[in-house]
């Protein structure tokens, strides 16, 4: 399971759409999103309620405590919303130690209310926890002792008997409505493969539940079976994390291929760089470098898997090599081209793209005093390793080549020993 946060706008959109599908009842949720590309005149034409109702506006940036941070404005008309957004769009703020620009806002009708409830559903490997409180809102943490929680094992159902502790103290006139609401939300949670869904608070409008604030996370490994249900759901970067141009390029490649291409720069001046096949292997290489005390020298996190095409590997390798060889400072560097033992990926075929990139970047590799370590196993790996061995002599760059007889952690240790000795 991979938990990926989504914007509040998408959480509410999914809940609104699928609550009706699953229950036959409609939640009166209305919201719009505003970012740098939004034409406000077109938005009002599409959503006329924006010009006729009092509104709420707040950043939609995957961070909480917006009210306590003075980033929520209430009872505005649309002209005031536009001013609020204009004054803050693109401006950097600090939230929980992270600094980043505000790029996205959510705008909704202002809903007068007296009651605020709290609802949270979260999954783990054994099942789901459902938490509910009659004391929701910004003071939920100060009233955590009033939160009731039940646990439902995987495969079990939320029956009235199981859910009874959550609503036991509610007044009779609202108990049945909220009990049914929790049941539908839990069904929706499972149906859409949410991993986390929190409403803090939701209230009652004309006796019907109405979510005011919402946070959601989806299991992105379930995208293959939910792409129609999820629709155009965005998985934004965590707040404070902004992609560099090179990272954005790889992200674009990743979106266009059935394979997986991941690349994150950790330290542009690092002396240890990786280009690793397989998500599990990439974590092992990165963790090993850290465990050996050289996390500060790790330049990047990189992973390619799912049998990418040769041209895709070529474009990917070009980016990794360009970053690894940027701004040579006379100090030696290492590039670890590694991986575990592939199950179905043709090692020689994927190496073709890497070899082409290494040939293209020969001058940069030499200027950066790059030393390359290769470790790979899997289908056709002998041919791929033989090509790598011959490449070292061809381009005049030291390349040490190992098969599955060498350990992944051992290769990391050798790479670190090299830069330490060459320093």
C-alpha positions in Angstrom: 0.0 0.0 0.0 1.3 3.5 -1.0 -0.4 6.3 0.8 -0.6 9.4 -1.4 -2.2 12.6 -0.1 -4.7 14.3 -2.3 -6.1 17.9 -2.2 -9.2 18.7 -0.2 -10.9 19.6 -3.4 -10.4 16.1 -4.8 -11.4 14.5 -1.5 -14.7 16.3 -1.5 -15.3 15.7 -5.2 -14.8 11.9 -4.7 -17.0 11.8 -1.6 -19.8 13.8 -3.3 -19.7 11.7 -6.5 -19.6 8.3 -4.9 -21.7 9.0 -1.8 -24.7 9.3 -4.1 -23.7 6.2 -6.1 -23.4 4.1 -3.0 -26.3 5.4 -0.9 -28.7 7.1 -3.4 -28.5 10.2 -1.3 -26.7 13.4 -2.3 -24.3 15.4 -0.2 -24.8 19.1 -0.9 -21.0 19.7 -1.3 -20.0 22.5 -3.6 -16.4 23.7 -4.1 -14.1 25.1 -6.7 -10.3 25.2 -7.1 -8.3 28.3 -7.9 -4.7 28.3 -9.0 -2.4 30.3 -11.3 -4.1 29.1 -14.5 -7.7 29.8 -13.3 -9.8 32.4 -15.3 -12.0 33.8 -12.5 -14.6 35.2 -15.0 -15.0 31.8 -16.6 -15.2 30.2 -13.1 -18.1 32.4 -12.1 -19.9 31.7 -15.3 -19.5 27.9 -14.7 -20.4 28.1 -11.0 -23.0 30.9 -10.6 -23.3 30.3 -6.8 -19.9 32.0 -6.4 -21.5 35.4 -7.1 -24.6 35.0 -5.1 -23.4 33.5 -1.7 -21.0 34.2 1.1 -17.9 32.2 0.7 -15.0 30.5 2.5 -11.5 30.5 0.9 -8.4 28.6 2.2 -5.2 27.1 0.8 -5.5 23.6 -0.5 -1.8 22.6 0.0 -1.8 19.3 2.0 -1.2 21.0 5.4 -3.5 21.4 8.3 -4.0 24.1 11.0 -5.0 26.6 8.4 -7.5 28.3 10.6 -5.1 28.6 13.5 -2.5 30.1 11.0 -4.9 32.8 9.8 -5.1 31.3 6.3 -8.9 30.8 6.3 -11.2 33.7 5.3 -15.0 33.5 6.0 -18.1 35.2 4.8 -16.5 36.9 1.8 -18.1 37.8 -1.5 -16.3 36.7 -4.7 -14.5 40.0 -5.2 -13.0 39.7 -1.7 -12.1 36.1 -2.4 -10.2 37.2 -5.6 -8.3 39.8 -3.5 -7.5 37.2 -0.8 -6.1 34.8 -3.4 -4.2 37.5 -5.3 -2.4 38.6 -2.2 -1.3 35.1 -1.3 -1.0 33.2 -4.6 2.7 32.2 -5.1 3.7 33.7 -1.7 5.8 31.5 0.6 4.7 30.5 4.0 6.1 28.3 6.8 4.0 25.5 8.1 5.3 22.9 10.5 8.9 23.7 9.7 8.4 23.5 5.9 8.6 26.6 3.7 6.9 26.7 0.3 4.6 28.8 -2.0 0.8 28.6 -1.9 -0.3 27.6 -5.4 -3.8 26.3 -4.9 -6.9 27.4 -3.1 -10.3 25.9 -2.4 -13.5 28.1 -2.4 -16.8 26.9 -0.9 -20.1 28.3 0.4 -20.0 29.7 3.9 -22.2 27.3 6.0 -23.4 28.8 9.3 -23.5 26.0 11.9 -23.6 25.4 15.6 -22.5 21.7 15.8 -19.1 20.4 14.8 -18.4 16.6 14.6 -15.2 14.7 13.9 -14.9 11.6 11.7 -11.7 9.8 10.8 -11.2 6.5 8.9 -7.6 5.1 8.6 -6.4 1.7 7.3 -3.5 -0.5 8.2 -2.5 -4.0 7.3 -4.9 -5.6 9.7 -8.0 -3.5 9.0 -9.5 -0.1 9.6 -10.0 2.2 12.6 -13.0 4.5 12.7 -12.9 7.5 15.1 -15.8 9.8 15.9 -16.4 12.7 18.2 -19.1 15.1 19.0 -16.4 17.8 19.7 -14.9 18.4 16.3 -13.2 21.5 14.9 -10.0 23.3 15.6 -10.0 22.3 19.2 -10.1 18.5 18.5 -6.7 17.9 19.9 -7.6 19.5 23.2 -10.7 17.2 23.3 -9.0 14.0 22.2 -10.3 12.2 25.3 -13.8 12.5 23.8 -12.9 10.7 20.6 -14.4 7.2 20.3 -12.6 4.6 18.2 -13.5 1.1 16.9 -11.4 -1.3 14.9 -12.8 -3.4 12.0 -10.6 -6.3 10.8 -10.0 -6.8 7.1 -13.0 -8.6 5.6 -15.4 -7.7 8.5 -18.4 -5.5 8.1 -19.5 -2.3 9.9 -22.7 -3.6 11.4 -25.0 -1.5 13.7 -23.7 -3.5 16.6 -20.0 -2.9 15.7 -20.6 0.8 15.2 -22.8 1.3 18.2 -20.0 2.6 20.5 -19.3 5.5 18.2 -22.8 7.0 18.4 -24.0 5.8 21.8 -24.1 9.2 23.4 -25.7 11.1 20.5 -29.2 12.6 20.9 -31.9 10.3 19.4 -33.0 13.0 16.9 -29.6 12.9 15.1 -28.3 9.4 16.0 -29.7 7.5 13.1 -28.7 10.1 10.5 -25.1 10.2 11.7 -24.9 6.4 12.1 -26.0 5.9 8.5 -23.5 8.6 7.3 -20.6 6.9 9.0 -21.7 3.6 7.4 -21.8 5.0 3.9 -18.4 6.9 4.4 -16.8 3.6 5.5 -18.2 1.8 2.4 -17.0 4.6 0.2 -13.6 4.5 1.9 -13.1 0.8 1.0 -14.7 1.1 -2.5 -12.3 3.9 -3.6 -9.2 2.5 -1.8 -8.8 5.4 0.5 -6.1 4.8 3.1 -7.0 7.9 5.2 -10.1 10.1 5.3 -10.8 12.7 7.9 -13.6 15.2 8.3 -12.8 17.8 10.9 -15.4 19.1 11.2 -18.6 18.0 9.6 -21.8 19.5 10.7 -25.5 19.1 10.1 -27.5 21.3 7.6 -31.2 20.8 7.8 -30.5 17.6 9.7 -28.2 16.2 7.1 -24.4 15.7 7.4 -22.3 18.3 5.6 -18.4 18.0 5.5 -16.7 21.3 6.1 -13.0 20.4 6.2 -11.6 17.2 4.7 -8.3 15.4 4.3 -7.8 12.3 2.2 -5.1 9.8 1.1 -5.5 7.2 -1.6 -3.6 3.9 -2.1 -2.0 4.7 -5.5 -1.1 1.1 -6.1 -4.9 0.6 -6.7 -5.0 3.2 -9.5 -5.2 0.4 -12.1 -8.7 -0.6 -10.9 -9.9 2.9 -9.9 -8.9 5.2 -12.7 -12.5 5.7 -13.8 -13.8 6.2 -10.2 -10.9 8.6 -9.3 -11.2 10.6 -12.5 -8.7 13.4 -12.8 -7.4 13.2 -9.2 -4.1 15.0 -8.6 -1.3 13.6 -6.4 0.6 16.7 -5.6 4.1 16.9 -4.0 4.2 17.4 -0.2 4.1 21.0 0.8 7.5 22.6 0.6 8.7 20.2 -2.0 9.1 21.8 -5.5 10.3 19.8 -8.4 13.4 20.9 -10.2 13.3 21.1 -14.0 15.1 17.8 -14.3 12.8 16.1 -11.8 9.8 17.5 -13.7 11.2 16.1 -16.9 11.5 12.6 -15.4 8.0 12.9 -13.9 6.7 13.7 -17.4 8.4 10.6 -18.8 6.9 8.5 -15.9 3.4 9.7 -16.7 3.7 8.7 -20.4 5.1 5.1 -19.9 3.7 1.9 -18.5 7.1 1.5 -16.7 8.2 3.3 -13.6 10.8 6.1 -13.7 11.5 8.0 -10.5 14.2 10.6 -9.8 14.7 13.0 -6.8 17.7 15.2 -6.2 18.8 15.0 -2.6 22.1 16.9 -2.7 23.3 18.5 -6.0 26.9 18.5 -4.7 26.8 14.9 -3.6 29.6 12.5 -4.6 27.5 9.3 -4.6 24.9 8.9 -7.3 22.6 6.0 -8.2 20.7 4.7 -11.2 19.0 1.6 -9.8 16.5 -0.9 -11.3 13.7 -1.8 -9.0 11.9 0.0 -6.3 13.0 -2.4 -3.5 16.6 -2.3 -4.7 16.7 1.5 -4.9 15.7 1.7 -1.3 18.3 -0.8 -0.3 21.1 1.1 -2.0 20.0 4.5 -0.6 19.5 3.0 2.9 22.9 1.3 2.8 24.7 4.5 1.9 23.0 6.2 4.9 23.7 3.3 7.2 27.4 3.5 6.3 27.4 7.2 7.4 27.4 8.9 4.0 23.9 10.0 3.6 25.1 13.6 3.2 27.0 12.6 0.1 24.1 10.8 -1.6 23.2 12.9 -4.6 19.9 11.4 -5.5 17.2 8.8 -5.2 16.5 7.0 -8.5 14.5 4.0 -9.7 13.5 2.5 -13.0 11.4 -0.6 -13.3 8.7 -2.3 -15.2 10.8 -3.0 -18.4 11.1 0.5 -19.8 11.9 0.9 -23.5 15.4 1.6 -24.6 14.6 5.2 -25.6 13.0 5.8 -22.2 16.0 4.5 -20.4 18.3 6.7 -22.6 16.4 9.8 -21.8 16.3 8.8 -18.1 20.0 8.1 -18.0 20.9 11.4 -19.6 19.2 13.3 -16.8 20.8 11.2 -14.0 24.3 11.6 -15.6 23.9 15.3 -16.2 23.0 15.9 -12.6 25.8 13.5 -11.3 28.5 15.3 -13.3 27.3 18.9 -12.9 29.8 21.5 -11.7 33.0 19.4 -11.4 35.1 20.4 -8.4 38.1 18.2 -8.8 36.8 15.6 -6.3 36.1 12.1 -7.4 32.5 10.8 -7.7 30.8 7.5 -8.1 27.8 6.4 -10.0 26.2 3.1 -8.9 24.2 1.4 -11.7 22.7 -1.3 -9.7 19.7 -3.5 -9.1 18.5 -6.7 -7.7 18.0 -9.8 -9.8 15.3 -9.1 -12.4 12.4 -11.4 -12.9 11.4 -10.5 -16.4 13.3 -7.3 -17.5 15.9 -8.0 -20.2 19.0 -6.6 -18.5 20.9 -6.3 -21.8 18.1 -4.4 -23.4 17.8 -1.8 -20.6 21.6 -1.5 -20.4 21.5 -0.5 -24.1 19.9 2.8 -23.2 22.3 3.4 -20.3 25.3 2.6 -22.5 24.2 5.1 -25.2 23.9 7.8 -22.6 27.3 7.0 -21.0 28.9 7.3 -24.5 27.2 10.6 -25.1 28.3 12.0 -21.8 31.9 10.7 -21.9 33.5 14.2 -21.6 31.3 15.1 -18.6 32.1 11.8 -16.9 35.8 12.4 -17.2 35.6 16.0 -16.1 33.7 14.9 -12.9 36.3 12.1 -12.2 33.4 9.6 -12.2 34.0 6.0 -11.2 31.2 3.7 -12.2 30.0 0.5 -10.3 27.6 -1.9 -12.0 25.8 -4.7 -10.3 22.9 -6.6 -11.9 21.3 -10.0 -12.4 18.4 -11.4 -14.3 17.4 -12.4 -17.8 20.3 -11.9 -20.3 22.4 -10.3 -17.6 25.7 -11.9 -18.8 25.4 -10.1 -22.1 24.5 -6.8 -20.5 27.5 -7.0 -18.1 29.8 -7.9 -20.9 28.7 -4.8 -22.8 29.4 -2.7 -19.7 32.9 -4.1 -19.3 33.9 -3.3 -22.8 32.4 0.2 -22.5 34.9 1.2 -19.8 37.8 0.7 -22.1 36.0 2.3 -25.1 35.2 5.6 -23.3 38.2 5.6 -20.9 36.0 5.8 -17.8 36.6 3.3 -15.0 33.7 0.8 -14.8 33.7 -2.1 -12.3 31.2 -4.7 -13.2 29.6 -7.4 -10.9 26.9 -10.0 -11.3 24.5 -11.4 -8.8 27.4 -13.0 -6.9 28.1 -9.6 -5.4 25.8 -8.1 -2.8 24.0 -4.8 -3.3 25.2 -3.6 0.1 28.8 -4.7 -0.7 28.8 -2.5 -3.9 27.8 0.5 -1.9 30.6 -0.1 0.5 33.1 -0.3 -2.3 31.8 2.9 -3.8 32.2 4.7 -0.5 35.7 3.3 0.0 36.7 4.6 -3.4 35.6 8.2 -2.8 37.1 8.1 0.6 40.5 6.9 -0.7 40.4 9.3 -3.7 39.5 12.3 -1.6 
